Amino acid sequence: MHKFFISNNLIDGDKALIEGDDVKHIYKVLRLQVGDEIIINNLNGQEYLARIDDINKKEVQLAIIEKLDVSNESPIRIHLYQGLPKSTKMDLIAQKGTELGISSITPVITERVIVKNEGEFKKVDRWQRIALEASKQSKRTLIPSINTPISFEIMMSEINDMDLIVVPYENAEGYGIKKMMDNLNAESIVDIAIVIGPEGGFEEEEISKLKDIGAHIVTLGPRILRTESAGFVCTAILQYELGDVGGVV
């Protein structure tokens, strides 16, 4: 069943409206008709089963059938801090990170990141739209937040209070996520920061600073992953160990 995210102020009692780009998508692409049922989400995690009562070019009028008690969110909240990559790699990171259940994605300006112009800071709206579309496709209950790029120093202050900080690093040897998990109390872990370096990797000084605040510097295996792949692999492993990937036993 198709899902749409709409502002809570467009839901009034047993009625709701869909406006904007989704209207054209509903009648022209999906070819939904009056009487068809869809799921709507109020952007705060509450979902409803609704029936289409009327469609025109400006809006879709809905009748709410029932409030749904459902959540497709992971029991852990993963916050990805991604060394800002070149080109359109952040598009892929926003899309696939959303599918994997990441709660927030924050691009980071590390020592080896080169920002040629302010254009990178203007792409956040596009990344957020990509996350919205990926949330629809993957049946997310909450849309992850895609944040404005921040400095390495600001990131350090943000992640200091996380329950777990994981930093995949190409020079790490012999200490991976399996060994890390042996020393952790899984039940106490909810908020996790994954910190990924940019194409050029981290400076040794940055790794030292991360170690000083208790970050786990881990290897993901013998092969070197690209910056856009490392976050996905690390997220998938942590979701398998602590979250809901792999199903519930």
N, C-alpha and C positions, 0 to 999 in steps of 0.2 A: 504494500500500500504506500502511496506517495506521501511524503512528509514535507511540511512547509513551516518555516520559522517566521512568526509575526510578532509585532510589538504587543505587549500586554494591554495597551490602551485601545487596541482594535478588537479586544474581546470584551463583550458586554453581556453578562448573564448567559443566556443560551444562544446568543448571536455573535458572529465574528465576521471580520472583513479581511480579505487579502488584497493588497494594493501593490503598485509598482511593477517591476520586471516579472514577478511570478505570475501575474495575470495573463500576459501574453504566452508565457510558457505553458500555463494550464490549458488554455483553449486552442493554441495553435500547434504546440509541440506534443504535449501529452494527450490532447484531444479529449479531455475530461468533459463530462456533460452534467447537466442538472440531475441530481439523484445519486451521483457517484459519491463515494465516501473517501475521505482523506484523513490524515493525522496532522494536527497543528500543534506547534510548540510556542510557548509565550516568551521565549528567550531566557527564561529563568528556570527551565527544567520541568515545568508542568506541561503535560501533553493532554490532548483531547481528541476524541473521535468526532469527526464532523461530517455533515452532508452538504453538498453543494446545492443551494436553493436558487441561485441566479448567477449568470455570467454575462458581463458586458466588457467593453474594451477598457474600462477604467478600474473595475473592481470585481471581485468574486464574493458573493454573499453566502454565508455559511450558517447552518443550524448546528449547534453543538449537541451531539447525541449523548456523550458521557465523558466524564473526567477519567483519565487513565492513570492507574498506579503502576508506572513502569519507569525503569531507568536502565540505560545501556552504558552508563559510566563505570569506569574501573574503580575498584576500592582504593587504589593509590592515585595520587595526583603527581604526574610527572611534568616538571617545568624544564623545557629545553632551552639552554643558553647556547646559541649557535654562533661561532665565529663567522662574521658576515662574509658569505662567499661571493664570488664574481658572477656576472651574467644573471641568468634567470633561475639559478639553483634554489633560491629561497622560495620560488613558486612550488617546486617539487617538495621541498621540506615542509611547507605549510600544508600541502595536500596530503602527503603520506603520514606526516606527524598527526594530523587530525584523524585519519583512518585508524591509526594505532592507539588512539586514546589519550594523546598528550593534552594536558590542561592549558598550557601556555607556551608560547614560543617567543623568545627575545633575542634578536640579533645583537652581537657583541662586537665592539671595536677593540680588537686585541692589538698587540704590538705589530704583528705582521699583516694586519688588514690595511689596505690602502683605499681610502675614500676619496675618489677623484672630484666628486661634486655632491651637492646636497640632494641630488636626485634619489639616492638610496633611502633618504628619510621620507620621501614622498610616496614610496611604494607600499607603505603599510596598509593603506586602504585596499590596494589590489590583493595583497596577501590575506587580508581579512575576508575579502570576498571569496577567495579560493577556499579558505577554511570553512566558510558558510556552505558553499556548494559541496565540499567534501563531507560536511556534517550531515547534509541531506542524504547523500549517497550511502554513507556508512551507518545511518540511523543513530547518530549521536543524540544524546539528550541535552547536552550543553555544547555550545560552540566555543572552541578554545580561543583565548585572547592572543592576538598577534601584536606585539608591542613595538614601540619605536626603538631603534638601535640605541644602545647605551655603552658606556665605557667599561673597560675591564674592572676599574676601581668601584664603580657603582654596582656592577654585578657581584663583586666580592661582598659588599654590604648586604645585598639582597639574599644571597644564598647562605649566609652565615647561620641562619636560624633553621635551615632545612633539616629534616630528620636524617637525610642521607645525601651525600654529594658524590657523584660518580664522574670520573674524568678519564675517558678512553685516551690513551697516549701511545703513540707508535714506538716510543723507546721503553715502555714498560715491559718487563719480562717476568714470567713465572707467577704473576699475581693477577688472576682474572676474576670474573664475577662469581664463578663457582666457589673459589676459595674465600672471597669476600663474604658470601652468604653464610659460610660456616661460622663466622664471628659476629653475626648480627642477630638481634631479636626482631624477627620479621613482624611480629604483632604490633610493634611500636612504630613502624614505618608507614607514614601516610604521604608526606610531602618529600618528593625526591627531585634534586637538581641534577640534570645531565649537562655537562659542560663539554662542548665540542670545539676544537681548534679550527681555524680557517685553513685554506689550501696550504699555506706555508707552515702550518703547525704552531705549537706554542713555543715561546721562548722559555729557556730553563728557569729564568727568574719567575715567570708566571706560574710554572709548575710548583716551584718552591713556595710561593705564596698560597697556592691552593692546598698544598700539604700542611701548611701552618694552621689552616682552619679545619683540618680533619678530613679533607677530601680523600676519597679512595682513588688512587691513580692505577688504572687497570689496563690490561691488554685484552683485546677482543679476538686474539688469535694470531697466527703466524703471517697472515696476509695483511698488507696495508690497505685500508679502506679509504675511499674518497670522503671528503668532509660531509657531503650530502648523504652518504651511506652510513657513516659511523653512528649518527644519532638514531637511525631506524633500527640498526642491529642492537644497539644498547637498549633502546626502548623495548624492543620485542623480547629480549632476554629478561629484563626486569619485569615486564608484564607477565611473562611465563612464571617467574619465580615468586612474584608478590601480588600480581594483579589477576586478570581474568582471561588472558590468552591461553588457549589450550583447553578451556572449559573448566567447569567446576566438578571436583571429585565427589 
